Amino acid sequence: MFIEGASNLSKHVKVVDSLNVFPVPDGDTGTNMNLSISSGVKEVKQNVHEDSSKVASAFAKGLLMGARGNSGVILSQLFRGFSKDIEGKKTITTSDFAHALDKGVETAYKAVMKPVEGTILTVAKDVAKHAIKVAKKQQDFVVLIDEIVSEAKKSLKRTPDLLPVLKEVGVVDSGGQGLVYIYEGFSAVIKGEKLPDSLPEQPKMEELVRIEHHSAQSHIATEDIEFGYCTEVMVRFEEEKVAQRPFNEESFREELSEWGDSLLVVSDEDLLKIHIHAEQPGEVITKAQRYGNLINVKIENMREQHTHLLEETKAVYGEEAENASKEKSEYGIVTVSMGDGIAKLFRGMGAGVVIQGGQTMNPSTEDIVKAIEQVHAKKVIILPNNGNIIMAAEQAAEVVDAEAVVVPSKTVPQGLAALLSFNPSQSLNENVAVMTNTMAGVKTGQVTFAVRDTSIDGVNIKKDDFMGIAEKKIVTSGPDMLEVAKTLLTQMIKADSEIITILQGEDASDAQNEALLTFLEEEHPEIEVDVHKGNQPIYSYIFSVE
């Protein structure tokens, strides 16, 4: 049932995505639910059991690990509660199944700080209540699952009456629709049926965007997004930290609620997972880190993505005929960056598409393929700006129709320098050679924080201290961000250095900037200094020395 439910959802991902009302990063509901449930299925396939409770436990564990976005986290909680309720039951009855669904709903509602009706939560709740009634009289699973699918569809149709924005836009809830597809997969297995491998002919994606997304996006302005960063953090609990500061899920959820909305906090014995729309994601990361080691951090700028979606939708909706006949441009640049300030720099220098990503949030091959297609060019140059993204970029370049190449930039400064040397009048090979040669002359420095005590290359590092990293080597560490930045720059600057570019992170203050500029003017008056607000997370400063 779990496998077929996931399979059926995967066939309808684009349909679910097209129902998104709010055009923000975690608005890719179908994609996020699909990636989340796929992780659950993978865990099930790796832990084959004849015991129902063990299968459900494996599914719930995989879902929690792979949960992405609001919809994915809520889905993981629905089956986390389900799993807990049938714990120890090798076989289950219709009544067990129905009550487990209800426990899943209870768990999911607790995970959400401010539950909203007319969403996936409502569909799951209506289904669970109906299932309990049916199971009192019916021991046949075929009948029960049929009733579940029927009630899910009825509840889905009611979502616009509960959530005004859905009615205004003329759609049903996307997460609820995704859940219906999962239940339909359940039904096929119970009946011994096989759902069709291919779907009936459906509208083209452009048409879905035109009908659904355009009107949806017109109901929200970029400036109305109060909390601009979609932030996801996963932490593995550490015994020492939890012993010093015991973790309480409810209290922690309440504490984080002051920093944003769309808040979800879930945890088990080993892991803590957070999803929040925040204006200061660094604060969220710091608070999460009090309980253990960061496993994964993903931060996306929703205002930036909203602006792009509006532009894309306008192109599909208002200029569809023109774009259909529009020839591809000769060159397109795709680059990766974290921080809206850095993204603006890249766009200002000619990048056609900037993928939000970088350290701790590497875009997938599919993300890069989509960006290559979006840039709509015959020749595409990809700047990964991170060593961990180069392979995915190279894979993407191999599978697209365009003539795509990767200039293997490992840092943002390298990417900026390479893009500055791009010449549209030269051939692709000439550009790659020049851009690669240019970035080789750039030295990169980064100031970030330590997640644990250690000693590397003779540098003693204490947890939560700042570290100065020249290229890949940690050269200095200390409790004062500004002093670490000064020491790092001093070590990076050589006699032939001419230009320093400073990218200010989201946790570096303007006062610290001024102090850093004063230091450089006094110590190195001959060097030209260029300062930009990169607003990047994780790194207080990124330096480029040329």
C-alpha positions in Angstrom: 0.0 0.0 0.0 2.8 2.4 0.9 4.7 1.7 -2.3 1.6 2.0 -4.6 0.4 5.1 -2.8 3.8 6.7 -3.4 3.8 5.5 -7.0 0.4 7.0 -7.7 1.4 10.3 -6.2 4.6 10.4 -8.3 2.5 10.1 -11.5 0.5 13.2 -10.5 3.2 15.5 -9.2 2.8 18.2 -11.8 -1.0 18.2 -11.3 -0.5 18.7 -7.5 2.2 21.4 -8.1 -0.2 23.3 -10.4 -2.7 23.7 -7.6 -0.4 25.8 -5.4 -2.0 29.0 -4.2 1.0 30.7 -2.6 4.0 30.9 -5.0 6.7 30.4 -2.4 9.5 27.8 -2.2 7.6 25.3 -0.2 4.7 25.8 -2.6 5.9 22.9 -4.8 3.6 20.7 -2.8 3.5 17.7 -5.2 7.3 17.7 -5.6 7.9 17.9 -1.8 5.3 15.2 -1.0 6.7 13.0 -3.6 10.3 13.3 -2.4 9.2 12.8 1.2 7.1 9.7 0.6 9.8 8.3 -1.8 12.2 8.4 1.2 9.7 6.5 3.2 9.3 3.8 0.6 13.0 3.4 0.2 13.3 2.7 3.9 10.5 0.1 3.7 12.2 -1.7 0.8 15.4 -1.8 2.8 13.6 -3.2 5.9 11.3 -6.0 4.6 9.1 -7.4 7.3 5.9 -9.5 7.7 5.2 -7.4 10.8 2.8 -4.5 10.1 4.1 -2.4 12.9 7.7 -2.8 11.7 6.8 -1.9 8.1 4.9 1.2 9.4 7.8 2.2 11.6 10.3 2.0 8.7 8.0 4.0 6.5 7.6 6.7 9.2 11.3 6.9 9.8 12.1 7.3 6.1 9.4 10.0 5.8 10.8 12.0 8.7 14.4 11.8 7.3 13.2 12.8 3.8 10.5 15.3 4.7 10.6 18.5 2.6 8.5 21.6 2.8 5.3 22.0 4.9 3.4 19.3 3.0 6.2 16.8 3.4 6.6 17.4 7.1 2.9 17.1 7.7 2.7 13.9 5.7 5.6 12.5 7.7 3.7 13.3 10.9 0.5 11.7 9.7 2.3 8.4 9.3 4.5 8.9 12.4 1.3 8.9 14.5 -0.1 6.0 12.5 3.1 4.0 13.2 3.1 4.8 16.9 -0.6 3.7 17.2 0.0 0.2 15.8 3.3 -0.4 17.5 3.7 -4.0 18.5 0.8 -5.2 16.3 2.0 -7.8 13.8 -1.3 -7.8 12.0 -4.0 -5.1 12.1 -7.8 -4.9 11.7 -9.9 -2.3 10.0 -10.5 -0.8 13.4 -6.7 -0.7 14.1 -6.1 1.0 10.7 -8.8 3.6 11.2 -7.7 4.5 14.7 -4.1 4.7 13.5 -5.2 7.2 10.9 -6.8 9.2 13.6 -3.6 9.1 15.8 -1.7 10.4 12.7 -4.0 13.3 12.5 -3.6 14.1 16.1 0.2 14.0 15.8 0.2 16.2 12.7 -2.0 18.8 14.3 0.4 19.0 17.3 3.4 19.5 15.0 1.8 22.6 13.3 2.0 25.8 15.4 -1.1 27.3 13.8 -3.1 24.7 12.0 -5.2 26.0 9.0 -8.4 24.3 7.9 -9.1 23.7 4.3 -5.7 22.0 3.9 -4.2 18.5 3.9 -4.8 18.4 7.6 -8.6 18.8 7.1 -8.7 16.0 4.5 -6.8 13.7 6.8 -9.0 14.5 9.7 -12.3 14.0 7.8 -11.0 10.7 6.5 -9.9 9.4 9.9 -13.3 10.3 11.5 -15.2 8.6 8.7 -12.9 5.6 8.8 -13.6 5.0 12.5 -17.3 5.0 11.9 -17.0 2.6 9.0 -14.6 0.2 10.8 -17.1 -0.2 13.7 -19.4 -2.1 11.3 -17.0 -3.3 8.6 -14.0 -5.7 8.8 -13.5 -5.8 5.1 -10.5 -3.7 4.1 -11.7 -3.3 0.5 -14.8 -1.6 1.8 -12.9 0.5 4.3 -10.3 1.8 1.8 -13.0 2.5 -0.7 -14.8 4.6 1.9 -11.6 6.4 2.7 -11.0 7.4 -0.9 -14.6 8.5 -1.3 -14.5 10.6 1.9 -11.1 12.1 0.9 -12.5 13.3 -2.4 -15.6 14.8 -0.7 -13.4 16.6 1.9 -11.1 17.8 -0.9 -14.0 19.4 -2.7 -15.0 21.2 0.6 -11.5 22.8 1.1 -12.4 26.0 -0.9 -15.3 26.6 1.5 -12.9 26.5 4.5 -10.0 28.5 3.0 -11.2 31.6 1.3 -8.0 32.0 -0.9 -8.8 28.6 -2.5 -12.2 29.8 -3.5 -10.9 33.1 -4.7 -8.4 31.4 -6.9 -10.8 28.6 -7.9 -8.7 25.5 -6.8 -8.8 22.8 -4.2 -6.0 22.3 -1.7 -2.8 20.9 -3.3 -1.7 18.9 -0.2 -5.2 17.4 0.1 -5.1 16.4 -3.5 -1.8 14.7 -3.0 -3.2 12.8 -0.1 -6.2 11.6 -2.3 -3.7 10.2 -4.8 -1.9 8.3 -2.0 -5.2 6.8 -0.8 -6.1 5.8 -4.3 -2.8 3.9 -4.5 -3.8 2.2 -1.2 -7.1 1.2 -2.8 -5.6 -0.3 -5.9 -3.4 -2.7 -3.7 -6.3 -3.7 -1.5 -8.4 -4.6 -4.5 -5.6 -6.3 -6.3 -5.7 -3.8 -9.1 -2.9 -2.1 -11.0 -3.2 1.6 -11.6 -2.4 2.6 -15.2 1.3 3.3 -15.8 0.4 6.3 -17.9 -2.1 9.0 -17.1 -5.0 10.1 -19.3 -4.1 13.0 -21.5 -3.9 16.1 -19.3 -3.4 19.8 -19.9 0.1 21.0 -20.8 2.0 22.4 -17.8 2.0 25.8 -19.4 -1.8 25.7 -19.5 -2.0 24.6 -15.9 0.3 27.5 -14.9 -1.8 29.8 -17.0 -5.1 28.7 -15.4 -4.0 28.1 -11.8 -0.8 29.9 -11.0 -1.5 33.1 -12.7 -4.6 33.9 -10.9 -3.1 32.6 -7.6 -0.1 34.8 -7.8 -2.1 37.9 -8.6 -3.6 37.6 -5.1 -0.3 38.1 -3.3 2.3 40.9 -3.7 5.9 40.3 -3.1 6.0 43.0 -0.4 3.2 41.2 1.5 5.5 38.3 2.3 6.2 39.2 5.9 8.8 36.4 6.6 11.1 36.1 3.6 13.1 33.0 4.1 11.8 29.4 3.9 14.1 27.7 6.4 14.5 24.0 7.0 16.9 22.7 9.7 17.6 19.1 10.7 19.6 18.4 13.9 20.9 15.1 15.3 20.5 15.2 19.1 23.7 15.1 21.2 23.5 13.6 24.7 25.7 16.2 26.3 23.8 19.1 24.9 20.4 17.6 25.8 21.6 16.8 29.3 22.5 20.4 29.8 19.4 21.8 28.1 16.6 19.2 28.1 14.6 19.3 24.9 10.8 19.8 25.0 9.1 19.8 21.6 6.2 21.9 22.7 8.2 24.6 24.5 10.7 24.8 21.6 7.9 25.2 19.1 6.5 28.1 21.2 10.0 29.7 21.4 10.4 29.5 17.6 6.9 30.9 16.9 8.2 34.4 17.8 10.6 34.2 14.8 8.2 33.5 11.9 5.2 31.6 10.7 4.3 28.4 8.8 6.2 26.7 11.7 6.5 22.9 12.1 8.7 21.3 14.7 8.9 17.5 14.8 11.3 15.2 16.6 12.0 11.6 17.6 14.6 10.0 19.8 17.4 10.9 17.4 16.4 13.8 15.2 14.9 17.3 15.4 13.4 18.8 12.2 12.2 22.4 11.8 10.4 24.1 9.0 9.7 27.9 9.4 9.2 31.0 7.3 11.5 33.4 9.1 13.0 36.8 8.5 16.2 35.9 10.4 17.0 32.2 9.6 20.3 32.5 11.4 18.5 32.8 14.7 16.6 29.6 14.0 19.8 27.7 13.2 21.5 29.0 16.4 18.6 27.9 18.6 18.4 24.5 16.9 22.1 23.9 17.3 21.8 24.1 21.1 20.5 20.6 21.1 22.9 18.8 18.7 24.7 18.7 15.4 23.4 20.3 12.2 22.7 17.6 9.6 21.1 19.7 7.0 20.1 23.3 6.5 18.1 24.7 3.6 17.2 28.4 3.2 15.3 29.8 0.3 14.4 33.5 -0.3 10.7 33.5 -0.9 10.5 37.1 -2.1 13.1 36.4 -4.8 11.3 33.2 -5.9 7.9 35.0 -5.8 9.2 37.7 -8.1 10.6 35.2 -10.5 7.3 33.2 -10.5 5.4 36.3 -11.3 7.7 37.1 -14.2 7.5 33.5 -15.5 3.7 33.4 -15.2 3.4 36.8 -17.0 5.5 35.3 -19.8 3.2 32.3 -20.1 -0.1 34.1 -19.6 0.4 37.4 -21.3 3.0 36.7 -24.0 2.4 33.0 -24.7 2.2 33.3 -28.4 5.3 35.5 -28.6 7.4 33.2 -26.5 6.3 30.1 -28.3 7.8 31.5 -31.5 10.7 33.2 -29.8 14.1 31.8 -30.8 16.6 30.7 -28.2 19.3 33.3 -27.3 22.8 32.4 -28.3 24.2 32.3 -24.7 22.7 31.7 -21.3 24.3 31.7 -17.9 23.1 29.5 -15.0 24.7 30.0 -11.6 24.2 28.9 -8.0 24.3 31.2 -5.0 22.9 31.6 -1.5 21.7 35.0 -0.3 19.5 37.4 -2.2 22.3 40.0 -2.4 24.7 37.6 -4.1 21.9 36.5 -6.5 21.3 40.2 -7.5 25.0 40.6 -8.2 25.0 37.6 -10.5 21.9 38.8 -12.3 23.4 42.3 -12.7 26.4 40.7 -14.3 24.3 38.8 -16.9 23.3 35.5 -15.3 19.9 34.4 -16.8 19.0 32.0 -13.9 20.3 32.0 -10.4 19.6 28.8 -8.4 19.3 29.3 -4.7 21.7 26.9 -3.1 25.2 26.3 -1.9 26.8 24.9 1.2 24.3 22.7 3.2 21.7 23.2 0.4 23.1 21.6 -2.8 20.7 21.8 -5.7 20.0 18.5 -7.5 20.8 17.5 -11.1 17.1 18.0 -11.8 17.2 21.6 -10.3 20.0 22.4 -12.6 18.4 20.8 -15.7 15.3 22.9 -15.1 17.4 26.1 -14.8 19.1 25.2 -18.1 15.8 24.8 -19.8 14.5 28.0 -18.2 17.4 30.1 -19.5 16.3 29.2 -23.1 19.6 29.4 -24.9 21.6 27.4 -27.5 24.7 27.5 -25.4 24.6 27.4 -21.7 27.5 28.0 -19.2 27.0 26.7 -15.7 28.8 28.2 -12.7 28.3 25.8 -9.6 30.3 28.0 -7.1 30.7 25.0 -4.8 32.8 21.9 -5.1 29.9 19.7 -4.0 27.7 20.9 -6.8 30.1 20.4 -9.7 29.2 16.8 -10.4 25.5 17.5 -10.4 26.1 20.3 -12.8 28.1 18.1 -15.1 25.4 15.5 -15.1 22.8 18.1 -15.9 25.0 19.4 -18.8 25.1 15.9 -20.3 21.3 15.3 -20.4 19.9 18.5 -21.8 19.3 19.4 -25.4 21.3 22.7 -25.2 25.1 22.8 -25.7 25.9 23.1 -22.0 29.3 23.3 -20.2 30.4 23.6 -16.7 33.0 26.2 -15.6 34.0 24.4 -12.3 33.9 27.4 -9.9 34.2 26.2 -6.3 33.3 29.4 -4.6 31.1 32.5 -5.1 34.1 34.8 -5.7 35.4 32.4 -8.4 32.0 32.4 -10.0 31.8 36.2 -10.0 35.3 36.6 -11.4 34.5 34.1 -14.1 31.3 35.7 -15.1 33.0 39.1 -15.3 35.3 37.7 -18.0 32.5 36.2 -20.1 32.4 37.5 -23.7 29.3 36.8 -25.8 31.3 37.4 -29.0 33.6 34.5 -28.3 33.0 30.8 -28.9 31.9 28.5 -26.1 35.3 26.9 -25.9 37.1 30.2 -25.8 34.8 31.5 -23.0 35.3 28.4 -20.9 39.1 28.7 -21.3 39.1 32.4 -20.4 36.6 32.1 -17.5 38.5 29.1 -16.0 41.8 30.9 -16.3 40.3 34.1 -14.7 38.9 32.4 -11.6 42.2 30.6 -11.0 43.6 34.0 -10.0 41.0 34.6 -7.3 41.6 33.7 -3.6 38.5 33.1 -1.5 38.2 33.6 2.3 35.2 32.8 4.5 34.2 33.5 8.0 31.8 31.1 9.6 31.2 29.4 13.0 32.4 26.2 14.5 29.9 23.4 15.4 32.3 21.6 17.8 35.7 21.8 19.6 38.6 20.5 17.5 42.1 21.2 16.4 43.1 21.4 12.7 46.4 22.4 11.1 47.6 23.7 14.4 44.6 25.9 15.0 42.7 25.2 18.2 39.0 25.7 17.6 36.2 26.0 20.2 32.6 25.3 19.5 30.6 28.4 18.5 33.8 30.4 17.8 34.3 32.0 14.5 36.7 30.5 11.9 38.6 32.2 9.1 39.0 29.9 6.1 41.5 30.7 3.3 40.6 28.6 0.3 39.9 25.3 2.1 42.3 25.8 5.1 41.3 27.0 8.5 43.9 29.7 9.3 42.4 31.4 12.4 39.7 31.1 15.0 38.4 33.1 17.9 35.2 34.4 19.7 35.3 37.8 18.0 34.0 37.8 14.4 35.7 41.1 13.5 39.1 40.0 14.8 38.9 36.7 12.9 37.9 38.6 9.7 40.9 41.0 10.1 43.4 38.1 10.7 42.0 36.2 7.8 42.4 39.1 5.4 45.9 39.9 6.7 46.9 36.3 5.8 45.2 36.5 2.4 46.6 39.8 1.2 49.9 39.6 -0.7 52.2 42.2 -2.3 50.5 41.9 -5.7 46.9 42.0 -4.3 44.9 44.8 -5.9 41.2 44.3 -5.2 39.2 43.0 -2.2 35.5 42.2 -2.5 33.6 41.8 0.7 30.2 40.0 0.7 28.5 40.7 4.0 26.5 37.8 5.5 23.1 38.1 7.1 24.6 38.0 10.6 27.3 40.6 10.1 26.4 44.2 11.1 27.0 47.4 9.3 29.1 48.6 12.3 31.4 45.6 11.8 31.6 46.4 8.1 32.7 50.0 8.9 35.3 48.7 11.3 36.6 46.3 8.7 36.8 49.0 6.1 38.7 51.3 8.5 41.1 48.5 9.2 41.8 47.9 5.5 42.1 51.7 4.7 44.7 52.0 7.5 46.7 48.8 6.8 46.3 48.6 3.0 45.4 52.0 1.6 46.7 51.0 -1.9 44.1 48.2 -2.3 40.6 48.9 -3.8 37.8 47.6 -1.6 34.3 46.7 -2.9 31.6 45.9 -0.4 28.2 44.2 -1.1 25.4 43.0 1.1 25.3 39.3 0.1 22.8 38.4 2.9 24.1 34.9 2.7 23.5 32.5 5.6 26.1 30.4 7.4 29.0 32.7 6.3 29.3 36.0 8.1 31.7 37.2 5.4 33.0 35.9 2.1 36.1 37.6 0.8 37.6 37.7 -2.6 41.2 38.9 -3.1 42.6 39.4 -6.6 
